[in-house]
Amino acid sequence: MTSPAPYASTSLADLLPAVRYADPQLLAARLEDVRLPLGWWHTTPLMEIERVIGAEALSHQVAQALRSLWPHVELGDVVPVLRLLGAPGVEPGKTVAQVAREAGPGVVDGDRVLAAVFGSILDRLHQRGVPRQESDGVRVRDAVSVIARWLPADAPAEVRDALAVLQGLEEQPEDEPVPVPVPEAVEEQAGEQPEYAELPAPREAFDDHEPGAEADEPDVIEDAVPSAAPALMAEPFAALTRLVGGWDERALVIAGQRMFTDEPVKLQDLGERFSVSRERVRQLERAVADSLTQWMVADEDGRAFAGHLAAVAERLGAVGQVAEVHALHPDHVRTVEALGVPLGDVVARLLPGGTLVGSWIVQGDAAALRAVMQEDLLAACGDTPLAWGDAVALGARYGVRGEVLADWAADLGRFQVRDGRLLYWGRSLNDRAAAVLALHGEPMSMEDIHGQLADGTAINSMRNQIWTDERFLRVDRNLYGLRAWGGEEYLGIREMIAREIANAGGEAEVNAIAEALSARFDVSAASVRTNLGGPGFARTRRGWVRVADQPGEQDAPYVPRNDVAGTRRCFVGADGRWWYRVELTADHLRGFGFPVPAGWAAHIGGAPHRDPVPLRHEAGETSLTWRAQPTFGSVKPLLEHIGATAGDQVFLNVTDGHLNALRLPMPADGLGPDGGAARLTGWTAAVTPAEAVEVIARRIGMEPGQESHALLERLAERGDKDIAELLERALSGAVPAF
């Protein structure tokens, strides 16, 4: 026999006192295992935990808890015994996060080093791979030798017998496994088909030894019973068919239409069919379940079927799909006629420890597993795609096989596998665009990004969101990268010209500017020269220019190409204030920024590359920024304040730095084109076609008494195509649905 290790009763709470005070749900999400007792970390000896799941799996679970729950605590504080025992290459004074980061760039690397630290502590505590401790400088073997040498010849027989026992203990190998009593049932059936009433412990998922190889220093005490993986039953269909052949009609209907189906019949409906109460049906269902359990314990067919279930569960691991169960055995696709369901559906719902969630079979707490894997996958590939090999290693820590990891990660709702790497696909269009760029590794055109997304999003919507997201950097006229990559930002041709002039000291030669910009960006030298001849630049001498907006002229207002009266969706009210119309989408309500026309932006005080214009409103603040184009920040609080919903028309006005908003709900059915055209300018009263012409002309700043053709031309110039089309229909007598 082997003398017990000195710390055989040590629990995880003894080594990590912090677990006594941590949130039980957070601990369970990281440490709970269906093979272990609930709350095992409080009192269950670690040697027992190692025996069940293995030292390496235990170390990885603890490493995950350390990294996610106590990242900013010194490692020596959260694992106090480390200050006494130490660990090679690890300084206890560093925080958990620092130790993990020094291991490598990924979560997987960090967990490995933390697992190695905890594993070394277990080895020291349980005296694996280290010399036995000496007491006062004298080894046990030496002590036995001294006693034998000085034992008197006339020593009593019981003393000599005691010495013989000590010498026998000292001669026994230290790594000899503790013998485990073999159940009589197993001894009687030795050499026959394996009996599954007592299943052997599952093979350790992290065992790196080749089959048949012997480990120099075993981490766990091996059972005397061989730990061969349970085998699939030869004829599970026949066994179950024999069982259900003895059931009455009610039992068969309850099993087939409630217990083993995706769409269970209601208790009330079955009660009416059998002329019994709902509660009686519930009792019958419980009786069927109990009879199945009893069958798998007491009957020869049942015990073999239980072994079959254990074999299926072992092949699936922590998560598997119902379709995999159907494919594991030819019998699984056969329909059990008495129940009306395939055998695979029965097996999937009877797997020990399994929970059916949609098409997935999850061992243990499905919600906890999803939450913790979402967290770890996001930490591993949130910023950069994760190599598939590392993703598989991460999944293996939770018992998720590489064969199903891609589908499982996609089912978590945020991840995709592309080009051999795992991506964080995110919830928003911006997140997905960032993932596409991170995978590609270099700037892409807007069209290429849109093509990679392939999710039906309009390219204009995607462009607006990318323009307002600081994660993206426009590096050319139609090339976008991630700001984290660095590089020169392309601001538009006029802004790039101004930058060139500023870099040259405030004055530069026309040809030099044209050549420099056309060499670095996708713009022609002719286009650069054309812009240099426009407003905003002044000639200083022949062939040389400067920015017209020189120091001392900074307060001069920016003059856009079209003023507010010539800008689409801008309308003047009875009080002379100009309002800009926005048709609300889900993006506005989610808080995304949005571009606005230059004419209206200049009207409210904005200008290219000047300080943002701060704007107050009844529900908070926002601002107007102007880089590549003028862009409003989020107005979600203001929209919620006025009760706006998607599809509403909202009119915005800025007066003395205060942002005002008026909501115009979607019109009721039956609104004609004349009223519809006027409504798009903010006019809600009923109008005739002639009145519509007068109202719309006044709303876009034209003089009274305009002819309809002149108004239509002006609307076309402004870009108000929607109003022009409705007005044309009203004037022609057509009455389309609005």
Buried (B, 14 or more C-beta within 10 A) or exposed (E): EBEEBEBEBBBBBBBBBBBEEBEEEBBBBBBBBBBBBEBBBBEBBBBBBBBBBBBBBBBBBBBBBBBBBBBEBBBBBBBBBBEEEBBEEBBBEBBBBBBBBBBEEBBBBBBBBBBBBBBBBBBBBBBBEEEEEEEEEEBBEEBBEEBEEEEEEEEEEEEEEEBEEBBEEBEEEEEEEEEEEEEEEBEEEEEEEBBBBEBBBBEBBBBEEEEEEEEEEBBBBBBEBEEEEBEBBEBBBEBBBEBBEEBEEBBBBBBBBBBBBEEBBEBEEBBEBBEBEBEBBBEBBEEBBEBBEEBBEEBEBBBBBBBBBBBBBBBBBBBBBBEBBBEBBEBBEBEBEBBBBBBBBBBBBBBBBBBBBEBBBBBBBBEBBBBBBBBBBBBBBBBBBBBBEBBBBBBBBBBBBEEBBBBBBBBBEBBBBBEEBBBBBBEEBBBBBBBBBBBBEEBBBBEBBBEBBEEEBEEEBBBBBBBBBEBBBBBBBBBBBBBEEEBEBBBBBBBBBBBBBEEBEEBBBBEEBBEBBBEBBEBEBEBBBEBBEEEBBEEEEEEBBBBEBEEEEEEEEBEBEBBBBBBBBBBBBEEEEBBBBBBBBEBBBEEBBBBBBBBBBBBBBBBBBEEBBEBEBEBBEBBBBBBBBBBBBBBBBBBEBBEBEEEBBBBBBBEEEEBBBBBBEEBEEEBBBBBBBBBBBBBEEEBEBEBBBBBBBBBBBBEEEBEBEBBBEBBEEBBBEBBBBBBBBBBEEEEEEB
